[in-house]
Amino acid sequence: MKLDHVVYFTEKAPVQIVAEQQAIERHAVVGGRHEKWGTHNALMYVKNAYIEWLSIEQMAIAENVNHPLTSLLLHDLETSEGWGTICLSVDCIEEFNEEIKIKGFKTSGVLNAERYTVDNKLRKWKMLFVDQAISDELPYPFFIEWEDAEEVRLAKLREDGTISAENEKIEVKECVFNVANPLKETAMWAGLLSHKVGDANQIALDNVVLRFIEQEDGKDRLSAVIVGQV
């Protein structure tokens, strides 16, 4: 299990995000459209993961679709833009779904997903969400299994220019979550992910550290994504 991507909720269109990132010499691209969810995105790949800026393209669709990530996006944008959640990749998502159900977690079941890129190529994957009410409480990570093997998928992304050589010199080092009760949240996530709790309310995955720190008020959310040199 490892970090696949982090999600930033925004009201900006993908082309605006790309322009802003280019202005600070970062290589981001317009990702594409999730037609069934009414959303679209911009992407910036680094060595071990990618950043997704997710926004609403078709409000009429987004408000009426039963999709946990879209619902969380709408909820959070009622107050402000900001980091929303993280996505972890697993090798066999159907088996993982059964494993966490045995632990007592209710889930969305495995969902088929797709988006069209700007050059009209279809990308497919499977998703899984822990069943939670949408609120200011910390959402669990959601999970993904891509249709293509990782080597094939990354080769395609390098070939079409989505991944740049410069961006592969940096990586996501740490995801920081501001929460009311770090000890509780760390323990709950460790149980879900079958990982040990490290020092100072941390969980070390294969390619990133998850750290939970205390806050006095506000939504319990991903608050910072630490990026550094590989």
C-alpha positions in Angstrom: 0.0 0.0 0.0 1.3 3.4 -0.9 0.3 7.0 -1.6 -1.2 7.4 -5.1 -2.3 11.1 -4.9 -3.4 13.9 -2.8 -6.5 16.0 -3.6 -6.9 19.8 -3.3 -10.5 21.1 -3.6 -10.7 24.3 -5.7 -13.2 26.5 -7.5 -10.7 27.3 -10.2 -10.8 25.7 -13.6 -8.0 23.3 -14.5 -6.5 25.7 -17.1 -6.2 28.3 -14.5 -4.4 26.0 -12.1 -2.0 24.9 -14.9 -1.2 28.6 -15.6 -0.5 29.3 -12.0 1.8 26.4 -11.6 3.7 27.3 -14.8 4.2 30.8 -13.4 6.2 29.3 -10.6 8.0 26.9 -12.9 6.1 23.8 -11.9 4.9 21.3 -14.6 1.1 20.7 -14.2 -1.3 19.6 -16.9 -5.1 19.6 -17.5 -6.2 16.1 -16.4 -9.6 15.7 -17.9 -13.3 15.4 -17.2 -15.2 13.0 -15.0 -18.4 13.2 -17.0 -20.5 11.0 -14.6 -19.6 13.1 -11.5 -19.6 16.6 -13.0 -16.0 17.3 -12.1 -12.7 18.0 -13.8 -9.1 18.3 -12.7 -5.5 19.5 -13.1 -2.6 17.2 -12.2 1.0 17.5 -11.2 3.0 14.3 -11.0 6.1 14.0 -8.8 8.3 10.9 -8.3 6.1 9.0 -5.9 2.6 10.3 -6.4 0.6 13.2 -7.9 -1.3 16.2 -6.8 -4.9 16.6 -8.1 -6.7 19.9 -8.1 -10.4 18.9 -8.3 -13.2 21.3 -9.2 -16.8 21.3 -10.3 -17.5 21.5 -14.1 -21.2 20.6 -14.2 -23.0 21.6 -10.9 -26.3 20.0 -11.9 -24.5 16.6 -12.2 -22.3 17.0 -9.2 -25.2 17.9 -6.9 -27.2 14.8 -7.9 -24.6 12.1 -8.2 -24.0 9.6 -5.4 -20.2 9.8 -5.2 -18.3 10.3 -1.9 -15.5 12.4 -3.3 -17.8 14.7 -5.2 -20.0 15.1 -2.1 -16.9 15.9 0.1 -15.8 18.5 -2.5 -19.2 20.2 -2.5 -19.3 20.2 1.3 -15.8 21.7 1.8 -16.2 24.3 -0.9 -19.1 25.8 1.0 -16.5 27.3 3.3 -13.2 27.5 1.5 -10.8 25.9 -0.9 -8.2 23.6 0.5 -6.7 20.2 0.9 -9.4 17.5 1.0 -8.1 14.0 1.3 -5.6 11.4 0.1 -5.8 8.3 -2.1 -3.9 5.2 -1.5 -3.2 2.5 -4.1 -3.7 -1.2 -3.4 -2.8 -4.3 -5.4 -6.1 -6.1 -5.3 -9.0 -3.7 -4.4 -11.6 -6.5 -4.2 -9.6 -8.4 -1.7 -8.8 -5.3 0.3 -12.5 -4.4 0.4 -13.3 -7.8 2.0 -10.4 -7.4 4.5 -11.6 -4.1 5.8 -15.2 -5.2 6.0 -14.1 -8.1 8.2 -12.5 -5.4 10.4 -15.9 -3.8 10.8 -15.7 -1.0 8.2 -18.6 -0.4 6.0 -17.7 0.5 2.4 -19.0 1.8 -0.9 -18.1 -1.4 -2.6 -15.7 -1.4 -5.4 -16.6 1.3 -8.0 -15.6 1.5 -11.6 -14.4 4.9 -12.6 -13.1 6.7 -15.7 -12.2 10.1 -17.1 -11.5 11.5 -20.6 -8.2 13.3 -21.1 -7.9 16.5 -23.0 -6.9 14.5 -26.1 -10.0 12.3 -25.6 -8.1 9.2 -24.3 -10.1 7.1 -21.7 -8.4 6.3 -18.4 -10.0 3.6 -16.2 -9.6 2.6 -12.6 -11.4 1.1 -9.6 -12.1 3.0 -6.4 -13.2 2.1 -2.9 -14.4 4.4 -0.1 -15.1 3.8 3.6 -18.7 4.6 4.2 -18.8 7.8 6.2 -21.3 10.7 6.6 -19.9 13.8 4.9 -19.0 16.2 7.6 -16.2 18.2 9.2 -14.7 15.1 10.7 -11.6 13.6 9.1 -12.5 11.5 6.0 -10.6 8.2 5.7 -8.4 7.9 2.7 -10.0 6.3 -0.4 -8.4 3.6 -2.4 -7.5 3.0 -6.0 -6.4 0.3 -8.4 -5.5 1.4 -11.9 -6.5 -0.6 -15.0 -3.0 -0.5 -16.4 0.0 -2.0 -14.5 2.1 0.8 -12.9 5.0 0.5 -15.3 2.7 0.8 -18.3 0.7 3.7 -16.9 3.8 5.7 -16.0 5.3 5.0 -19.4 2.2 6.4 -21.1 2.2 9.5 -18.9 5.9 10.2 -19.6 5.3 9.7 -23.3 2.4 12.1 -23.5 4.2 14.8 -21.4 2.1 14.5 -18.3 5.1 13.5 -16.2 8.2 15.7 -16.6 11.8 14.8 -15.9 12.1 17.8 -13.5 9.1 16.8 -11.5 10.5 13.3 -11.0 13.3 14.9 -9.0 10.9 15.8 -6.2 8.5 13.7 -4.2 5.8 13.9 -1.5 7.5 13.3 1.8 4.7 13.8 4.3 1.0 14.4 4.5 0.0 16.4 7.6 -3.6 16.2 9.1 -4.9 18.8 11.5 -7.4 17.0 13.9 -9.0 17.4 17.3 -7.7 14.1 18.6 -4.4 12.9 17.0 -4.1 9.8 19.1 -7.6 8.6 18.2 -7.3 9.4 14.5 -3.9 7.7 14.2 -5.1 4.6 15.9 -8.2 4.4 13.6 -6.2 4.9 10.4 -3.6 2.4 11.6 -6.4 -0.2 12.1 -7.8 0.5 8.7 -4.5 0.3 6.9 -3.0 -2.5 9.0 0.0 -0.4 9.9 1.8 0.3 13.1 1.7 3.7 14.7 5.2 5.3 14.8 6.5 8.1 17.0 4.5 11.3 17.4 1.2 10.0 15.9 2.7 9.0 12.6 2.1 6.2 10.2 4.8 5.3 7.7 3.6 3.9 4.4 5.9 2.5 1.7 6.4 5.9 0.1 5.1 8.6 2.5 4.6 9.5 6.2 1.2 10.4 7.5 1.3 12.7 10.5 -1.6 13.8 12.7 -1.3 17.0 14.7 -3.7 18.6 17.2 -5.8 21.7 16.4 -8.3 23.4 18.6 -11.0 24.2 16.0 -11.9 23.9 12.4 -12.5 21.0 10.1 -10.4 17.9 10.7 -8.6 17.7 7.3 -5.4 17.2 5.4 -3.6 20.5 6.1 -0.2 20.3 4.4 1.6 18.2 1.8 5.3 18.4 2.2 7.3 18.0 -1.0 11.1 17.8 -1.2 14.0 16.5 -3.3 14.2 12.8 -3.9 
